[in-house]
Amino acid sequence: MTEVYLNSKFAGSVDNPIEFVQKIREERRKGTISENLNVYYNENTNDIQLESSKGRARRPLIIVKDGTPLLTERHIKQLEKNEISWSDLVKQGVIEYLDAAEEENSLVAFFESELTPEHTHLEITPLAMLGYCTSLVPYGNFNQSTRLNAGSKNQKQALGFYASNFAVRMDMDVNMLHYPQKPVVSTIINDISDYDKHPAGQNIVVAIMSYKGYNMEDAIILNKGSIERGLGRSTYYRPSTAEELRYAGGLIDQICIPDKDVKGYKTEKDYRFLEDDGIIYAEAKIKEGDVVIGKTSPPRFLSSMEEYSLASSTRRESSVNLKHGEEGIVDFVMITENEEGNKLIQVKVRDERVPEVGDKFTSRHGQKGVVGLIVPQGDMPFSASGIVPDLIFSHHGIPSRMTISHLIEMIAGKTGALAGRYINGTAFDAEPEEKLRKELLSLGFRESGVETLYNGQTGEQYHAKIFIGSMYYLKLKHMVANKIHSRARGPIQLLTRQPTEGRAKEGGLRLGEMEKDTFVAHGASLLLKERFDSDRTIVPVCESCGIIAIKDNYKNKSYCPVCGENVEINDIEISYAFKLMLDEFKSLGIYPKLQLESKY
Amino acid sequence: MADIISEYEDRLPIKILGEIKNNLPKGISDSKLKKIMEAVYDEYSNAKAHPGESVGLIAAESIGEPGTQMTLNTFHFAGVAEMNVTLGLPRIIEILDGRKELDNPMMEIYLKKPYASGKKVEELRHLALQIKETKLKDISTEFTINIADFTIEVSLDKDKMKEIELTNSKVMDAILKQLKGYNIKDNKDSLVLKARSKEDVFNDAYKTKEKIKGITVKGIKGISQVLPVKREDEFVIITAGSNLADVLQLEEVDAYRTTTNNIFEIEQVLGIEAARQSIINEIFKVIESQGLNVDVRHIMLVADTMCVSGTLKGITRYGVVSDKSSVLARASFETPIKHIINAALVGEVDNLDSVVENVMVNQPVPIGTGLPSLAVKAPQKAKEK
């Protein structure tokens, strides 16, 4: 007796498990049972697991009977003629999906030549073991799996042509690459997924060499001429939105140019781009602080309006302005309304991003790097045929990472570019490297891919032959323009009077606990004090009760809230955070008494 | 000659003076000796930490930085007996916390001359058996309770007993020593325990049955495994489990070299100075085993702070940190609320004498350049002006 479980719940028992399992599989292939059902017979525990629940990972395989696959030449011809589709093959019982459990009961052959009568399934293609992004890596089967992983992760961050209607879309924080190209060395997945319709990179000439050390530690060197011709140029879009919100009591936000008596009015200059409706016009060149949408809001508390109701217009300024460090050109203004029927304004600001030092680029093999230097074209190395690389990649990136596919792509790209054809680099099924090398030789180049290069500045020949070829490079979305940050003086927090945190708030860079320790270890006591002076305050302290006193600058006298005026009061310098702590102690009923003493 | 050296008695440590005395060539002239003493004194004062040097923090950084590279693994002894050794960061934490119960207590038992050679294997085996703890359950096959007359019958594994040189009478002695109120009858293959008191309760018998399983019939309590290892030309017994006090009682053991990795036990048996040295040795052993390089003096400082109070104290909020005089310093370490409330209850005064408090109130820390201050009091008139 074998127990049968359906979705892990006991369903009954059968006498002949093998026959039962066989029957279910046959019925499933016939189509009388849903193709979503998987069966697994566990010989050790002698039970049968039927699974039909959602969320199992399953993969398709060709069914094999008596050592011959059910998928025949006839099927393939029909597929080519578009007479049948994939789902027809599943319906016909030629291909079926197995889950992890049922795979345990089957014997899968990798290639057709390996088939024996014991085999139950045949792999459709070895490429099926890779995911979408991973199978986009050309010659990926030559790489370590970790590099393949890195390569596919990088591709997800590449700038490209994400939608053809981008001009009328209101996406947050998107980039468009200006001259996207389809890769010369591509994989079959490129075709299947219509990659050519939304490409994410450019074919460029890459030389593997060093250049004055500016490509140390994974940095890359770009040709300034190439950049001027549009290499890696992109546009960054960032929308600003404003809504006319409704508040209790029939009050409503107003999108307009704020009046001068509005609370928190900026300067007239800040509103200069606004048109009469309070919204900026398209193609306005704006910088940080400029108002994009003018807006006023009703006072925050109704009661405060009643008490001091001298004027009804104590409205607050709540305009949307360009954040710190941003600039751009207004691309597109949209006026519409939201679900609640409130007026909704969206303004898309565009900013052209020319590659600069610090921008991140990558090939498809996990070989990412940051621009270390932009060299004028005249100073770049050149080959005998006058080819100047667009990008110089450091040779130190190769040995430890062992990205062989990176090197093969350069050969393949070079051959493809010279022969004027696209090259299939699908993992496990690519054009063989040897063939490409022979073709390269017939095209009049060294089959190894190396060339004699000349120093662009002196014209001297380099002693070493330089490996140079063409490959597909991607610009990644991490750009310095979005990250650069510095501060000398700036905003502070209200509660602690310490500098704010983070780039968006123009914050300071924290000198942390361990950094403090290094100052102490050097005995640099006064330097340490100076670094922590950001929230220093001078407070008067009553000598008799040791509590912070009050200094009345108007009457020019100090007094203690506890002991009155006839006590000695002295000023001390402490951090505001400490003063805050003393206040917190007091609120807890703890009396923090300060005893003053001359330090010197 | 002697008076030249004695001149330096309060300026150089006795140990250095002793070394000089021992290494001086015979009949050295006074002028030469003077020069030597001056050179030694110069070297010595150059090697000293400067006043205001933040030695503690530098020690913390010097141990802490390599500590980030340490592995978190415990290693296993390859061999017959499976023995674990805590190494790396967990062991350092164990030592610095001053824990009383270790993850893997271990002993290294050195033997006196005739035994250490290992020529008489039988003798060594005998000794190992004497050290390893054997519990009653290890030499018995069955414990049964006779409900009729409330007796407990322990069936003995005679083969095992022979192997570890145990006789029935020895087992009976051990049981009688550790279990009061019972009579034992020897049935050769088994022992029968009967309570002397008449108030026989079944539960009682059941409890005793469980209790006697853990009775030590042979060996030293707490030592679960014994492994004789050859080190250079002598045999050393390495044990899992530690019981320094009892092991030192054994006649064959060389008490001068035998150690345990349980520092608390060393403190109890040998005193605080030994504990201090043992902290240094143990930490240094870990750092060395990880292939790191830390100056011993940093470790010595840590060991000193753990031992200055006269008892072993861990670097925890219950140990060393609780001894800090400053409320703010204690509060900034761990459990601030507890420290501030207790300080408020007794009206503690914080003199702002050390580093953390001064960072908090933003004053120069009394370290390095912040240490010196004026010793002369300014005249009152000048102050008024």
Interface residues (C-beta under 8 A of the other chain):
Chain A: K516 D517 T518 V520 A521 H522 G523 A524 S525 L526 L528 K529 F532 D533 D535 R536 E573 I574 S575 A577 F578 M581 F585 I590 Y591 Q595 K599 Y600
Chain B: G52 E53 S54 L57 I58 A60 E61 I340 I341 A344 V349 V355 V359 M360 V361 N362 Q363 P364 V365 P366 I367 G368 T369 G370 L371 S373 L374 A378
